[in-house]
Structure formats: C-alpha cells, structure tokens
Amino acid sequence: METKILLENGTNELEVLEFIVDGNSYGINVAKIREIIQYSPVTPVPNAHPSVEGIFMPRDAMITAIDLKNCLQRGQSQPGGLFIITSFNKLDIAFHVDSVVGIHRVSWVDIIKPGATVTTAEDGISTGIIKINGKLIIILDFEKIITDINPETGLKVTEIDALGMREPSEVPILIAEDSSLLRKLIVDSLKKAGYDNVIKAENGEEAWSYINHCRSIGNLNEQVKLIITDIEMPLMDGHRLTKLVKNDEDTKHIPVIIFSSLVNDEMRRKGEELGADAQLSKPEIGNLVKVIDDLLSK
C-alpha cells in the first residue's frame, strides 16, 4: 500500500492513518508514510535497543524495524501484522503494527493536545488526540520515539559549537514549535549562536496572533524580523501560517523558514508553493543558523 498526499496547500488539514497495536487505536500523519507492507522476518542486531526488532531490506535499502508494541510498554510483538515504513528527519524506519484501520482527514483545530488526558505509557510520546466516531485515537510522536532509541537522530546541537564565537544579535525571531523540548533546544541553540531575542509560540495560531498584535500597535517591523515554523502543530500548522504570512501585504516581506522533520520532496514542493524562503530538516540546527544569517543579511 502506497500513500499519496492529496491535500491542498495551507488548508490547515492533515490525513491521519489509524492503526492498531495491542487492541488500541493510534495515529500517524500520512505525510510521514512512505509505504505499508506485510511483515517480513528481520535480522536481529546485537546489543540493540529493546525496541529495535532488527534490520531488513524490502528493496535495495537497509531499514531498521521498530517494535511499536515494545515502545508503548506493552510487551513484544509476535511475527505477523504490518510494517509502516516512514520517512522523516532524513531517516527511513519501519514500525511494526498489528493492523491498519484507514485514513481520516482532520483539521489541526480538532486535535487535542495531550496532557492530563493521557496518563499511560503513551504520555511522553503523544503529540495529540483526535476523536473519530466517538473513539479516541492517540497520534504518536514518532520523532521522540526514534530519538529516545537513538539520541543521535535528534537535533544536532553540537553543530552550534562548530560555528565558533559569534557577535550577539537582538534581531527579533519568532518561532512556532509545539514540542516544549524541541522549542527549548532550538531557542537555546539560537541563543548560543548569538540570537538572544527569540519570541516563542506553541503553534501557528499563537504565532499569527502575536504578529497581528504587533501589527495592531504599529510595531510589526520592529518586533518580527524572521519566522521559524514547524509543520505539524495543533490549531494551526506551519503551512497555514506560511500561507497567511505570505498572502498578506503587511507581512509577506518577513522571511519564513520551515524547520520540520517532514521536509521531504513532496513537502518541500508544498512549502515552495506557499512562499517559504527556506526549508530545513530538523536535525540540521547548524544549517538553520547559517540560513538565518543569510536571510537577515539581505
């Protein structure tokens, strides 16, 4: 089963694939999925993380198989079921699941942020919850799952050290990122690179509200010189935010950098159509600083 992204640009919608692990419903953004294949035997890797089932080659590329049941602290998966092969953060990973239910088209507005609602093993690895036909579907944070297994796949903050000593800058940068951990890591990295004036927003809606507030009091150009946005965020995603900024006469001059785990060929094309000035995959924090330098020097 191959998946295609059929959504229009900047509509603030996404497609969520619902799948089953140990009798429970979970979800993944279809934009992360490369294909879905039948389970096939894997080769175990010595001294691997307990959630790593092994490696296999469905075609010509080596892919690591992750036991999602184990990640959710529900025991070990048995042979059978399906592999959801994903592509994000420049990684191709297969997640072992029991079965697939189908695809739901939903708005980011309808995704509930996890919190007190989720108090089980999913708590730390959920990005949101959607209610479909009276059933709750937990959308898993696949980036965090992979980073927990192998921290080297996360933000490469050591790249900032390689930039050396830099002059401090008070240029105001607005960042929209829903993950509190990633938001802190990005802000800390930018400050280490000299960009001390970072305004934080938890999603596109909060960022757009801040922009409109600055506009209403007449100091937009002094308060927002550049925007960094994730794509996947509740209430308003990064593509919708980019569309709003670039379609508005007052804001279209503000550079927008999409900084997301979802920057693949298809999503890059979407970002370009929306007018994004740059698009980077999340591990590339050093490149992010270089692109900021470049855009602010124009």
N, C-alpha and C positions, 0 to 999 in steps of 0.2 A: 504494500500500500504506500503510494507516494502522496505527499500533501502539497497543495498549491495555495499560495496566499492570494485570495481573491478580493480582499477588502480594498475599498477606495482609500485614497490618501487623506490623512488628517481628520478622519471621521470620529476619532476617539473610541473606536471599537477594536475588538480583537476576537480571534477564534480560539476557543479552548477545547482541547481534546480531553474527554473524560475517560479515565481508565481505572481498572480495579486492581488493588493489591490487598490480599488477605481479607476480602469481603468489603473493603471500604473504597469509596469513590475519591479519586484525586484528579487534578487537572494540570495541564501544561499548555503554554502558549504554542499554538500551531507554528508560529514563526520560528520556533526553536527546532522543529522536527524536520529531519531530512527524509526519513522513511520509516516504515514499520514492517518488520519481518518476523517470520516464525522463529521461535527459539531454536538455536543450534548449539551443540556441545562446544565448550570453551576450554582453552588450555590454562590451567591454574598458574599463577605467578608466585614463585617462592617469596616468603616474607612480605606478602602484600597486605594491605589494609583488609580487615574482616569483611568489608562491604564490596571488595573487588572480587568478582567471581573468576575473572581471568581475561584472556585475550582471544580474539578470533579474527578471521579475515573473510568477511562476507563477499568481498570482491578482491581488489588489489591492495586495499589499505588495512593496516592493523588497527583494530578498535578495541578499547577496553570495555568490558561488560561490568556494570554495577548492579548489585543485588539491592533493589529498592526496598524490598521487604526487610532486609537487614538494616538499611539506613533508617527505617522507621521503627526499629527496635521490636520487630515482630517475628524474629527468628530467621531461618534460612529458607530461601526459595528452592523448590524442587525443579528438576528438569521439566521443561514444558512452558507453555504460555507464549509470550511475545517479547521481542526486543524493540523498544522505541529508540531509534538511532537519532541522536540530536547533534546539532552543530551550533555552538556558541562559544564566545571567548577564544575563537580560533582552535577549538577542540572538537573532535568527533567522539562522542561517548554513547554507548548503548545502555539503556536502562531496562532491566528485566522486570516485566509486569505480568499479571495473571491474564488479563484480557482488556479489550478496548470496547467502550460503550458507543462513543460517537463524538461529533463535534458540535459545540454550541457557540453561536455568535452572540457576544455580550458587549455591553458598554463598560468602559472603565469606571463610570459613575456607579455601576451596580456591584462593584467588587468591594467587599467589606474588609477593612484592614484587620489582621489577626491581633489578638490581644488577650483579654480575659476570656474570650470565646473559645480559644484553643489552649487547653492546658495539658495536652498529652505530649507524646514524643514529637508530634509534628510542630510543636510550638515554635521552636527555633528555626524550622525550615519551611515555613509557610509565608508566602507573600500576600495572600488574600483568600477570601472565601466567597463563593457565589452560591446563590440559591436557585436551583432549577427544578421546577415542578415539585416544590416542597422538599427537595433533597439538597443537603449541603455538600458542596464539592470543594475540597481544600486544594488550592493552587500551590504547588510546592516550589520552593526556592532552589532550583537546580544548580545555580551558581554557588550557593552556600554549601550544598551537599558535596559538590566537587572540591571546593576549597577546604572543607573540613577533612576530606580524604587526603588531599594533596595541597597544602598551603601555597606551594609554588605556582599554582594555577591562578591565584588571586592577583590583586593589584601588586605590581612590581615596584613597591615604594623605594627600593634600593636604587632605582634609576634616578631618583631625585638627587641622591648623593653624588652621582656621576656628573651632575651639572655644575658642581663646584659652588664657590661663594658667589652670591648674586646680590644686586642692589635691591633694597626694599621698594615696594611699589604700593601706592594707595589707590590704584585704579579699581573701581568697584566692579566685582564679578558676581553675577547671580547664578547660583547652582540649584537645579531641581533634581533631587535624588531621593527616592522613598526609603532606601535602606539606611537606617541610622548608622550602622557600622561603616558602610561604604562612604556615606556622606562625611563622616568624621575622618576617614582615611584620606579622602580626596582633599578636604579642607586643610588637614594637617600637611599634606604633601604640597599644596599650593602655597601655604604659609612658609614652608621650608624653602620653597623656590622664590620667596620674596613677595608673593601676592597676599598681603595681610588683610585686605578689605573684601572679604567674601560674605555675601548675603545668602543665607540658606533657606531653601524651600523644600517641603516634603513631597511635592507633586507639581504637575504643570499648572493646576488651578491656583495653587498658592503663589506660584511664581508670577502668573499672569495678573493676579490680584495686586501683587506688590508693584508690578510695572504700571498698572492703572492708577494705583495710589500715588506713585511718583509723578505720573502724568498730571493727575488732578491738582497737585500742589505746585506744579510748574518746574520741577527739577529733575525730570526723567534723564536728561543727558548727563547730569552730574551724578546720578545715583546708579545707573546701569550702563556700563560700557561694553559688557560682553556677557553672553548667557551660555552656560554649560547645562545640558539636559540629558537625563536617561531617557530611554524609550518607554519601558514598562513601568507605569506608575498608576495608582488608583486615582479616581476622579477625573484626571486629565493626563493623557500620555504625552510623551515628548514630541511625537509627530504633530499632534493637535496644537501644542504650544508653539512649535516651529511655524506651523501654518498661520496661526494668529499673529505672531510677531512679523512674519514676512509679508503678510497681506495688509498690514496696517501702515499707513503713510508716516505715522509718528514713530514707528519702531522698526521699520524694515531695514534701517541702516545699522542696527545693532547686530554684530556678529553672533551667530548661533553655532555652537559646537555640540553635535550629538555624540555623547560618550556612553556607549552601551555594549553589553555582551552580545547584542543582536545585530552588529554591523557585519552582515554577510552581503553577498552580491545583490540579492533581491531587496533587502532593506536599505542598502546604500543607494540603489536607484530611487527608492521612495523618498529618502532624505534629500537627494539632489533635486527631485521634482518639487519638493516643498521649499527649497531655497536655503537649506543648511549650508553654512560656509565651510564646515569641516565635519568629518565623521571618523571616530576612532573606536577601536575595540577596547574594552575596559582594562585589560592588563597593561595597556600602553600609557602609563601615567607620565613617563618621561617625555614621550611624544606629545602628550597633551600640553605640557608646559611649553614645549617648542612651538606648537601651533598657536597657543595663546600669545606668546611673544610676537609671532609673525602677524597675527590678525590685529593686535593692538598697535603695531608699528606702522600700519597702513594709514 
